[in-house]
Amino acid sequence: MNLTLRKISKILNAKIQGDSNLRITGINTLKDADLNEISYLRGSKYLEALSKTNAGAVIITSEFETYCPSTALIVKDASLAFAIISQEFKLQTFSTKISLNDDKANEVFLKQGCFIGKNVQIGKNTILEANCVIEDNVSIGENSRIGSNVIIQNSCKIGNNCIISPGVVIGSEGFGNVINNEKKWHTISHLGSVHIGNNVNIGANTTIDRGTINNTEIHNGVKIDNLVHIAHNVIIGEDTAIAAKTGIAGTTTIGKRCMIGGMVGIVGHLTICDDVIINATSTVNRNVIKSGTYTGFVPLMLHSEWKKVGIWLTKLDKIATLLKIKLKNIK
């Protein structure tokens, strides 16, 4: 990758203070960057590192521009600008470029070992890394990146600008079983699909099950961490973020702009409204109908209430000892 600062400034809508023709070949930390690399300042905590940096350019906000010893790219939010430019530098050159359905305008990039089934549609500039399996009737949008060893099963749909990390399985059979009078299980076939919107990121080794009859739905802008399990017929609203090792049981609906912490367990057939934060390791066993921050160990409650309960829990030993003394004195 080789970009001029002028090009980077256009991508970031940044103001350049310094040499706009400088060519940048990579991203690095303030401490380790050289003259051909770009870095960024997260805040005043790193001003000392900024003063000693050898970076060719630094992404920075206007309040710190006077401290920058090299070319500055001045933006409103340095962390956001870094996230945007990091995606540009993630792009690599692929050796194999193919056209699907004889459409030269619809070229995609493939690495070795990919399998593509029948009736598959893949948008232009989408990248499939090594050993992907794309089954029949799958649709993938433009400018998406499908990591190594990803399996996208029959009839699933992926939108534009999505990142599917290595080892993800989309469209696997849901966990639905019925027990008969002899206590033997009969598996329910899942005939729905998985529909994923635009600008969705899915972390490594996450699994998303197909719906039983209707579809499992992941809406635009959702960000899912590694090792998350999403069961059949779950619906996740726009711009929700879910941290690692969370499990969401079937037919649960999660609203927009929610944040689900790591190792959260969500019981099936529940509804969580918009703008809810669930703290890590919580268990959600009832509907959440009011926006707020929740912690759900025993039982789920508003986080403000949980903090009060937590204080009392830490004092239980002292309270019990005091009660014993009082009871002894009464006797």
C-alpha positions as CSV (number, residue, x, y, z in Angstrom):
1,M,0.0,0.0,0.0
2,N,1.3,3.4,-1.0
3,L,-0.8,6.5,-0.5
4,T,0.1,10.2,-0.5
5,L,-1.0,12.3,2.4
6,R,-3.1,14.3,0.0
7,K,-5.1,11.1,-0.8
8,I,-5.3,10.2,2.9
9,S,-6.5,13.6,3.8
10,K,-9.4,13.3,1.2
11,I,-10.3,9.9,2.7
12,L,-10.4,11.4,6.2
13,N,-11.6,14.8,5.3
14,A,-8.5,16.1,7.2
15,K,-6.6,19.3,7.0
16,I,-2.9,18.9,6.2
17,Q,-0.2,20.9,8.1
18,G,3.0,20.0,6.3
19,D,4.0,18.0,3.1
20,S,0.9,16.8,1.3
21,N,3.1,14.9,-1.3
22,L,4.7,12.6,1.3
23,R,4.1,8.9,0.5
24,I,2.9,6.7,3.3
25,T,3.4,2.9,3.1
26,G,2.1,1.8,6.5
27,I,0.7,2.5,9.9
28,N,2.6,2.2,13.2
29,T,2.7,3.4,16.8
30,L,4.1,6.8,17.7
31,K,7.1,5.1,19.3
32,D,8.0,2.8,16.3
33,A,6.8,4.7,13.2
34,D,9.4,5.8,10.6
35,L,9.3,8.6,8.0
36,N,7.1,6.5,5.6
37,E,4.5,5.6,8.2
38,I,1.5,7.3,9.7
39,S,0.5,7.2,13.4
40,Y,-2.2,8.9,15.5
41,L,-2.5,10.6,18.9
42,R,-5.3,9.2,21.1
43,G,-5.0,11.9,23.8
44,S,-2.8,14.0,26.1
45,K,-1.6,10.8,27.8
46,Y,0.7,10.2,24.7
47,L,2.1,13.7,24.3
48,E,5.6,12.6,25.3
49,A,5.5,9.8,22.7
50,L,4.4,12.4,20.2
51,S,7.3,14.7,20.9
52,K,9.8,11.9,20.2
53,T,8.0,10.3,17.2
54,N,9.8,9.8,13.8
55,A,6.4,9.2,12.0
56,G,6.1,10.9,8.7
57,A,2.7,12.1,9.6
58,V,0.4,12.0,12.7
59,I,-3.4,12.0,12.8
60,I,-4.3,14.5,15.4
61,T,-7.0,16.9,16.7
62,S,-6.6,20.7,16.5
63,E,-5.9,21.0,20.2
64,F,-2.7,19.1,19.9
65,E,-1.4,20.3,16.5
66,T,1.2,22.6,18.0
67,Y,2.9,19.7,19.8
68,C,3.3,17.7,16.5
69,P,6.9,17.6,15.3
70,S,6.0,16.1,11.9
71,T,3.3,16.6,9.3
72,A,-0.1,16.7,10.9
73,L,-3.4,15.5,9.6
74,I,-5.9,17.5,11.6
75,V,-9.3,15.8,12.2
76,K,-12.3,16.1,14.5
77,D,-11.8,12.6,16.0
78,A,-8.4,11.0,15.8
79,S,-9.5,7.5,16.9
80,L,-12.3,7.4,14.3
81,A,-9.9,8.7,11.6
82,F,-7.5,5.9,12.5
83,A,-10.2,3.3,12.2
84,I,-11.1,4.5,8.8
85,I,-7.6,4.7,7.4
86,S,-6.7,1.3,8.9
87,Q,-9.2,-0.3,6.6
88,E,-7.5,1.2,3.6
89,F,-4.1,-0.3,4.7
90,K,-5.7,-3.7,5.3
91,L,-6.3,-4.2,1.6
92,Q,-3.9,-6.6,-0.1
93,T,-3.1,-7.6,-3.6
94,F,-4.6,-10.9,-4.6
95,S,-3.2,-13.1,-7.4
96,T,-6.5,-14.4,-8.7
97,K,-9.2,-12.2,-10.1
98,I,-12.3,-13.7,-11.7
99,S,-15.5,-12.6,-13.3
100,L,-18.8,-14.2,-12.3
101,N,-21.4,-14.8,-14.9
102,D,-19.1,-13.3,-17.6
103,D,-19.6,-9.8,-16.3
104,K,-16.2,-8.0,-16.3
105,A,-17.7,-5.2,-14.2
106,N,-18.4,-7.8,-11.4
107,E,-14.9,-9.0,-10.8
108,V,-14.0,-10.5,-7.4
109,F,-10.8,-11.7,-5.8
110,L,-10.2,-15.3,-4.8
111,K,-7.4,-17.0,-2.9
112,Q,-6.6,-20.7,-3.3
113,G,-9.0,-23.5,-2.3
114,C,-12.3,-21.5,-2.5
115,F,-15.4,-23.5,-3.5
116,I,-18.3,-21.6,-5.1
117,G,-21.6,-23.3,-5.6
118,K,-24.4,-22.8,-8.2
119,N,-26.3,-19.6,-8.6
120,V,-24.0,-17.6,-6.4
121,Q,-23.9,-13.8,-6.7
122,I,-20.8,-11.9,-5.5
123,G,-20.5,-8.1,-5.9
124,K,-17.4,-6.3,-7.3
125,N,-14.2,-5.9,-5.3
126,T,-15.3,-8.5,-2.8
127,I,-12.4,-10.6,-1.5
128,L,-12.6,-14.3,-0.6
129,E,-9.6,-15.6,1.3
130,A,-8.3,-19.2,1.2
131,N,-10.6,-22.2,1.5
132,C,-13.9,-20.4,1.7
133,V,-17.0,-22.5,1.0
134,I,-19.9,-20.5,-0.6
135,E,-22.8,-22.8,-1.1
136,D,-25.6,-22.6,-3.7
137,N,-27.8,-19.5,-4.1
138,V,-25.7,-17.4,-1.8
139,S,-25.6,-13.6,-2.4
140,I,-22.6,-11.4,-1.2
141,G,-22.5,-7.7,-1.8
142,E,-19.8,-5.3,-3.0
143,N,-16.5,-4.4,-1.3
144,S,-16.9,-7.2,1.3
145,R,-14.1,-9.4,2.7
146,I,-14.7,-13.0,3.5
147,G,-11.9,-14.5,5.7
148,S,-10.2,-17.9,5.4
149,N,-12.2,-21.0,6.1
150,V,-15.5,-19.2,6.2
151,I,-18.6,-21.3,5.3
152,I,-21.7,-19.5,4.0
153,Q,-24.4,-22.1,3.6
154,N,-27.3,-22.4,1.2
155,S,-29.3,-19.2,0.3
156,C,-27.8,-16.9,2.8
157,K,-27.4,-13.2,2.0
158,I,-24.5,-10.9,2.9
159,G,-24.6,-7.1,2.2
160,N,-22.1,-4.6,1.1
161,N,-18.9,-3.6,2.9
162,C,-19.0,-6.5,5.3
163,I,-16.1,-8.2,7.0
164,I,-16.5,-11.8,7.8
165,S,-13.5,-13.1,9.9
166,P,-11.8,-16.5,9.5
167,G,-13.7,-19.6,10.6
168,V,-17.2,-18.0,10.7
169,V,-20.1,-20.3,9.8
170,I,-23.3,-18.6,8.5
171,G,-26.4,-20.5,7.9
172,S,-25.8,-23.6,10.0
173,E,-28.7,-25.8,11.2
174,G,-30.4,-24.4,14.2
175,F,-30.7,-26.3,17.5
176,G,-34.4,-27.3,17.4
177,N,-35.5,-30.7,18.6
178,V,-38.8,-32.3,19.8
179,I,-38.9,-35.2,22.2
180,N,-41.5,-38.0,21.8
181,N,-43.2,-40.2,24.4
182,E,-40.3,-42.6,24.4
183,K,-37.9,-39.7,25.3
184,K,-36.3,-39.8,21.9
185,W,-35.3,-36.6,20.1
186,H,-36.5,-35.6,16.6
187,T,-34.6,-32.9,14.9
188,I,-36.5,-30.0,13.3
189,S,-35.2,-29.0,9.9
190,H,-34.5,-25.4,9.5
191,L,-35.8,-24.1,6.2
192,G,-35.2,-20.4,6.6
193,S,-32.0,-18.5,5.9
194,V,-29.6,-15.8,7.3
195,H,-29.9,-12.2,6.0
196,I,-27.0,-9.9,6.9
197,G,-27.1,-6.2,6.1
198,N,-24.5,-3.7,5.0
199,N,-21.4,-2.6,7.0
200,V,-21.5,-5.6,9.3
201,N,-18.4,-7.1,11.0
202,I,-18.4,-10.7,12.3
203,G,-15.5,-12.0,14.4
204,A,-13.6,-15.2,14.0
205,N,-15.3,-18.5,14.7
206,T,-18.7,-17.0,15.3
207,T,-21.7,-19.1,14.2
208,I,-25.1,-17.8,13.0
209,D,-27.8,-20.3,12.6
210,R,-30.4,-20.2,9.9
211,G,-34.1,-19.6,10.8
212,T,-36.6,-22.4,11.2
213,I,-39.1,-21.0,8.7
214,N,-38.4,-17.2,8.7
215,N,-34.9,-15.8,8.6
216,T,-32.3,-15.0,11.1
217,E,-31.5,-11.2,10.6
218,I,-28.4,-9.2,11.3
219,H,-29.2,-5.5,10.4
220,N,-26.9,-2.8,9.0
221,G,-23.9,-1.7,11.0
222,V,-23.9,-4.5,13.5
223,K,-20.5,-5.4,15.0
224,I,-20.0,-9.0,16.4
225,D,-16.9,-10.2,18.2
226,N,-15.2,-13.6,18.1
227,L,-16.8,-16.8,19.4
228,V,-20.3,-15.5,19.5
229,H,-23.3,-17.9,18.9
230,I,-26.5,-16.5,17.4
231,A,-29.3,-19.0,17.3
232,H,-32.1,-19.5,14.8
233,N,-34.6,-16.6,14.1
234,V,-32.7,-14.1,16.2
235,I,-33.0,-10.5,15.0
236,I,-30.3,-8.0,15.8
237,G,-31.0,-4.3,15.2
238,E,-28.9,-1.7,13.5
239,D,-25.5,-0.6,15.0
240,T,-25.6,-3.0,17.9
241,A,-22.3,-4.4,19.2
242,I,-21.8,-7.8,20.8
243,A,-18.6,-8.9,22.6
244,A,-16.9,-12.3,22.6
245,K,-18.4,-15.5,23.9
246,T,-22.0,-14.2,24.1
247,G,-24.7,-16.7,23.4
248,I,-28.2,-15.6,22.1
249,A,-30.9,-18.2,22.1
250,G,-33.5,-18.6,19.4
251,T,-36.2,-16.2,18.4
252,T,-34.8,-13.3,20.5
253,T,-35.0,-9.7,19.2
254,I,-32.3,-7.2,20.1
255,G,-32.9,-3.6,19.3
256,K,-30.8,-0.9,17.7
257,R,-27.6,0.6,19.2
258,C,-27.4,-2.0,22.0
259,M,-24.0,-3.0,23.5
260,I,-23.8,-6.6,24.8
261,G,-20.7,-7.4,27.0
262,G,-18.6,-10.5,26.9
263,M,-19.9,-13.9,28.0
264,V,-23.5,-12.7,28.2
265,G,-26.2,-15.3,28.0
266,I,-29.6,-14.3,26.6
267,V,-32.5,-16.7,27.0
268,G,-34.7,-17.4,23.9
269,H,-38.0,-15.7,22.9
270,L,-37.1,-12.4,24.5
271,T,-37.2,-8.8,23.4
272,I,-34.5,-6.2,24.2
273,C,-35.4,-2.7,23.3
274,D,-33.2,0.0,21.6
275,D,-30.2,1.6,23.4
276,V,-29.6,-1.1,26.1
277,I,-26.2,-1.9,27.6
278,I,-25.8,-5.4,29.1
279,N,-22.7,-5.7,31.3
280,A,-20.3,-8.7,30.9
281,T,-21.3,-12.2,32.1
282,S,-24.9,-11.2,32.7
283,T,-27.8,-13.5,32.2
284,V,-30.8,-12.0,30.5
285,N,-33.9,-14.0,31.4
286,R,-36.7,-11.5,30.8
287,N,-37.7,-8.8,28.4
288,V,-35.9,-5.5,28.6
289,I,-38.4,-2.8,27.8
290,K,-36.6,0.4,29.0
291,S,-33.3,1.7,27.7
292,G,-30.4,1.7,30.3
293,T,-27.4,-0.2,31.6
294,Y,-28.2,-3.6,33.1
295,T,-26.3,-6.1,35.1
296,G,-27.9,-9.5,35.4
297,F,-26.3,-12.0,37.7
298,V,-29.0,-12.7,40.3
299,P,-31.4,-11.5,38.9
300,L,-31.3,-9.0,36.0
301,M,-32.0,-5.5,37.1
302,L,-31.1,-1.9,36.3
303,H,-27.4,-1.4,36.8
304,S,-28.1,1.5,39.3
305,E,-30.1,-1.0,41.4
306,W,-27.4,-3.7,41.1
307,K,-24.7,-1.4,42.5
308,K,-26.8,-0.9,45.7
309,V,-27.4,-4.6,46.0
310,G,-23.7,-5.2,45.4
311,I,-22.7,-2.9,48.3
312,W,-25.0,-4.9,50.6
313,L,-23.6,-8.2,49.4
314,T,-20.1,-7.2,50.4
315,K,-21.4,-6.3,53.9
316,L,-23.3,-9.5,54.6
317,D,-20.6,-11.1,56.8
318,K,-20.4,-8.0,59.0
319,I,-24.2,-7.8,59.2
320,A,-24.5,-11.5,60.1
321,T,-21.8,-11.1,62.8
322,L,-23.6,-8.1,64.2
323,L,-26.9,-9.9,64.3
324,K,-25.3,-12.8,66.2
325,I,-23.9,-10.5,68.8
326,K,-27.3,-8.7,69.3
327,L,-29.1,-12.0,69.5
328,K,-26.6,-13.3,72.1
329,N,-27.1,-10.1,74.2
330,I,-30.8,-10.4,74.0
331,K,-30.6,-14.0,75.4
